[in-house]
Amino acid sequence: MFDTARWTVLAPLLQAAGAGRDLLDDTIRRLTPEAVTQVVLNEIGEHGVRLDLHFDGRTTSHLRTDADVVVSLSLTDAVRGLYGTDERPWPSLAVRTAFAELDERGPGAWFAGRKGIARDVQSLLSALKPGRQDLGELSVTFGSDKWGDLHWYTQHYERHFARLRDEPVRVLEIGIGGYADPDSGGASLRMWQRYFRRGLVHGLDIAEKNVTGPRIMTVRGDQSDAEFLGRLGEELGPFDVVIDDGSHLNEHVRISFHALFPHVRPGGLYVVEDLQTAYWPRWGGDPEAGPGTSMGMLKSFVDGLNRAEVRDPQGEGSHLERDISGISFHHNIAFVEKGLNAEEGGPVFLRTLF
Ligand SMILES: C[S@@+](CC[C@H](N)C(=O)[O-])C[C@H]1O[C@@H](n2cnc3c(N)ncnc32)[C@H](O)[C@@H]1O
């Protein structure tokens, strides 16, 4: 039902890219250099130079194979540049250019004709080792509404996601955007793909979507269908990050949370956006955001954090009381942290003493 084969090469490669060279080399051999080369080419797109990739004594040429400018790199370094965490300069980089004959226009024209070489080479190298823009900049670049217009969310995302940025995360965002138009939407998926350079980014929408990207997978489905979400979590999870930016109907937000939170990895985060609808009756909210609303659900988790103060700390408690280790609220957005809530409470005699 879900295209899990899509990640057969990418998932282990993203994991191995942060490990030592030997382990990465072994992984490339196991996945085959051809398949890994295809991953690299999908990620970097078109460029006006030839790219020679070297691995285990073999060299293969890519991009504009008839170009006069050739950039040579080991395949391992290309993967580390894209998905690794190593900031050092390229260990294997070499650039070769064909020299044109000097003609009647003289050396000035000869040098002027070579000015574009650096630009072409740099464009390829920047694609092979993308820079680190912050989320506000990325939001503007990709046209996401998470920074600007009605929402100012990226500052909060930056604070909570910074520790995950360089990890090989799995992300799921409910709501791709663009509603019924299949060719519209996906701005935030593209933003996450760039922010999480080692991330696999999944988007769920009730409408058919044509959003593509080297590490983006879209799924069509309804966020109010718990059984469907359970299967999605089983096959594409566990997720490090789930973001609910879908219908924003209170009932849907609650169904999605209960169905998907079990598929969040310990240490991961479940984010709910646009919590203003918890106060709006037409969206299933109420002005007090009481029980039954999305905020009501989230507020109950706050009490769950302190369960050991009123109940037997050795008792089992609900899985949400055990598995939620923190919650942060900001204007219209909340971050629920998955982790063991196992701290002991104060001694029983204290509860009745004052
Ligand atoms: C606010 S837009 C998402 C914007 C997107 N997350 C972004 O940041 O670019 C909401 C999307 O949720 C989708 N949606 C609405 N109801 C849904 C449901 N029940 N299940 C899944 N998606 C739904 C809509 O089709 C729409 O594309």
PDBQT file of the ligand as one rigid body, heavy atoms in Angstrom, charges set to zero:
ROOT
HETATM    1  C1  LIG A 401      -2.939  24.213   5.702  1.00  0.00    +0.000 C 
HETATM    2  S1  LIG A 401      -2.794  23.124   4.366  1.00  0.00    +0.000 S 
HETATM    3  C2  LIG A 401      -1.222  22.375   4.679  1.00  0.00    +0.000 C 
HETATM    4  C3  LIG A 401      -0.046  23.276   4.436  1.00  0.00    +0.000 C 
HETATM    5  C4  LIG A 401       1.274  22.568   4.486  1.00  0.00    +0.000 C 
HETATM    6  N1  LIG A 401       1.426  21.777   5.688  1.00  0.00    +0.000 N 
HETATM    7  C5  LIG A 401       2.421  23.555   4.417  1.00  0.00    +0.000 C 
HETATM    8  O1  LIG A 401       2.927  23.959   5.487  1.00  0.00    +0.000 OA
HETATM    9  O2  LIG A 401       2.830  23.891   3.312  1.00  0.00    +0.000 OA
HETATM   10  C6  LIG A 401      -3.913  21.871   4.817  1.00  0.00    +0.000 C 
HETATM   11  C7  LIG A 401      -3.941  20.645   3.924  1.00  0.00    +0.000 C 
HETATM   12  O3  LIG A 401      -4.606  19.616   4.645  1.00  0.00    +0.000 OA
HETATM   13  C8  LIG A 401      -5.326  18.814   3.744  1.00  0.00    +0.000 C 
HETATM   14  N2  LIG A 401      -6.407  18.117   4.469  1.00  0.00    +0.000 N 
HETATM   15  C9  LIG A 401      -7.629  18.599   4.802  1.00  0.00    +0.000 A 
HETATM   16  N3  LIG A 401      -8.352  17.655   5.449  1.00  0.00    +0.000 NA
HETATM   17  C10 LIG A 401      -7.563  16.553   5.524  1.00  0.00    +0.000 A 
HETATM   18  C11 LIG A 401      -7.737  15.243   6.063  1.00  0.00    +0.000 A 
HETATM   19  N4  LIG A 401      -8.895  14.875   6.654  1.00  0.00    +0.000 N 
HETATM   20  N5  LIG A 401      -6.720  14.363   5.966  1.00  0.00    +0.000 NA
HETATM   21  C12 LIG A 401      -5.552  14.712   5.369  1.00  0.00    +0.000 A 
HETATM   22  N6  LIG A 401      -5.338  15.949   4.822  1.00  0.00    +0.000 NA
HETATM   23  C13 LIG A 401      -6.311  16.849   4.906  1.00  0.00    +0.000 A 
HETATM   24  C14 LIG A 401      -5.826  19.790   2.704  1.00  0.00    +0.000 C 
HETATM   25  O4  LIG A 401      -6.102  19.128   1.478  1.00  0.00    +0.000 OA
HETATM   26  C15 LIG A 401      -4.692  20.806   2.613  1.00  0.00    +0.000 C 
HETATM   27  O5  LIG A 401      -3.853  20.549   1.505  1.00  0.00    +0.000 OA
ENDROOT
TORSDOF 0
